[in-house]
Amino acid sequence: NQEDDLTKLWTDAKVAQVRRKLTQHRLELVALTPFFPMLVNLGSPDPARVQQALTNFERCCRLAQQLGTRRIEIIAPHVHEFTDKNGNLGIPS
C-alpha cells in the first residue's frame, strides 16, 4: 500500500516465497493491484513527483512480472472531496 513496500516488503526472498505458494496450490496470479497512494502523483504538476510516481509504477510492473502476471489494476481511493455529508459521491455545487 505504501511506496516503500516495493523495496522493503517485496524482497527477492518474499517474491520467491509467494511464487512457491502459488505453484504449490496450483494458482495463478491474475493481476497485481497496487493501491493508489504510491501512484497518486501521476497527475501532479510537479515533474519530480510525476517521476517518482512513474518509478513506483515501473517497480510495480517488475513485481508483477516476478510474480507471474502481466496485468496491473490500479485501486483508487474514494475521493472525499466529492462526497456530501452523508458520504454519497457527487460533484459539489
PLY file of the C-alpha trace (Angstrom):
ply
format ascii 1.0
element vertex 93
property float x
property float y
property float z
element edge 92
property int vertex1
property int vertex2
end_header
0.00 0.00 0.00
2.97 2.34 0.53
5.79 3.03 -1.89
8.49 1.74 0.45
6.71 -1.65 0.43
8.09 -2.09 -3.08
11.62 -2.30 -1.71
11.23 -3.27 1.96
8.42 -5.82 1.78
8.79 -7.26 -1.73
12.32 -8.62 -1.45
13.60 -11.39 -3.73
13.01 -13.84 -0.87
9.39 -12.71 -0.42
8.71 -12.94 -4.16
10.19 -16.46 -4.23
8.08 -17.45 -1.21
4.87 -16.21 -2.85
5.76 -17.90 -6.16
6.32 -21.21 -4.31
2.92 -20.91 -2.61
1.21 -20.16 -5.92
2.85 -23.19 -7.52
2.17 -25.41 -4.50
-1.54 -24.61 -4.62
-1.69 -24.59 -8.44
-2.75 -20.96 -8.51
-2.05 -18.20 -10.99
-1.81 -14.55 -10.07
-4.33 -12.78 -12.29
-3.29 -9.19 -11.55
-1.15 -7.07 -9.30
-3.22 -4.31 -7.74
-1.06 -1.51 -6.32
-3.00 0.90 -4.17
-3.29 4.48 -5.31
-1.18 6.15 -2.55
2.02 5.04 -4.27
0.84 6.36 -7.65
-1.15 9.42 -6.56
1.27 11.90 -8.14
0.96 10.62 -11.71
-1.16 13.71 -12.44
0.89 16.18 -10.41
2.07 19.46 -11.96
5.42 18.86 -10.19
7.78 16.96 -12.55
9.72 15.44 -9.63
6.55 13.95 -8.14
5.48 12.61 -11.53
8.89 10.99 -11.95
8.65 9.34 -8.51
5.17 8.01 -9.35
6.50 6.65 -12.67
9.39 5.00 -10.83
6.90 3.38 -8.45
4.77 2.24 -11.39
7.83 0.73 -13.07
8.64 -1.13 -9.84
5.06 -2.42 -9.79
5.50 -3.65 -13.37
8.68 -5.51 -12.44
7.00 -7.02 -9.37
4.05 -8.13 -11.49
6.43 -9.90 -13.87
8.31 -11.52 -11.00
5.03 -12.80 -9.57
3.99 -14.19 -12.94
1.32 -11.79 -14.13
1.26 -9.22 -16.92
-1.80 -7.35 -15.64
-1.87 -4.37 -13.28
-5.09 -2.92 -11.90
-4.75 0.36 -10.02
-7.00 0.71 -6.99
-8.08 4.32 -6.40
-9.37 5.57 -3.06
-12.77 7.09 -2.55
-12.44 10.79 -3.35
-13.56 12.53 -0.17
-13.55 15.95 -1.79
-16.51 14.87 -3.92
-18.72 13.40 -1.22
-21.55 15.04 0.62
-22.07 14.93 4.40
-23.73 11.50 4.05
-20.80 10.02 2.15
-22.58 9.99 -1.22
-20.41 10.57 -4.26
-21.26 13.65 -6.32
-19.85 16.83 -7.80
-20.05 19.75 -5.36
-22.26 22.62 -6.46
0 1
1 2
2 3
3 4
4 5
5 6
6 7
7 8
8 9
9 10
10 11
11 12
12 13
13 14
14 15
15 16
16 17
17 18
18 19
19 20
20 21
21 22
22 23
23 24
24 25
25 26
26 27
27 28
28 29
29 30
30 31
31 32
32 33
33 34
34 35
35 36
36 37
37 38
38 39
39 40
40 41
41 42
42 43
43 44
44 45
45 46
46 47
47 48
48 49
49 50
50 51
51 52
52 53
53 54
54 55
55 56
56 57
57 58
58 59
59 60
60 61
61 62
62 63
63 64
64 65
65 66
66 67
67 68
68 69
69 70
70 71
71 72
72 73
73 74
74 75
75 76
76 77
77 78
78 79
79 80
80 81
81 82
82 83
83 84
84 85
85 86
86 87
87 88
88 89
89 90
90 91
91 92
